[in-house]
Amino acid sequence: GGHTSGSARPCEVSQDGKDPHNSVVFSLKNQVGGLARALQVFQVMVRSLIASLRKIISFWEELSLFLK
């Protein structure tokens, strides 16, 4: 991956721990493609998550067919 100028910091949404959501605040320099480069890491993570979910769904479908 490339290095982007600026910073990102996680923000806790809820102090009581009941809210499972997180936020990220970006501070980027005004340059062409800066936001796209900063968001690229999330694209990679989402693709990885989707691939993992497909494996899990496939496993459960195969198990369901086996049990029938």
Secondary structure as UniProt FT lines:
FT   STRAND          6..12
FT   TURN            15..16
FT   STRAND          22..28
FT   TURN            32..33
FT   HELIX           34..67
//
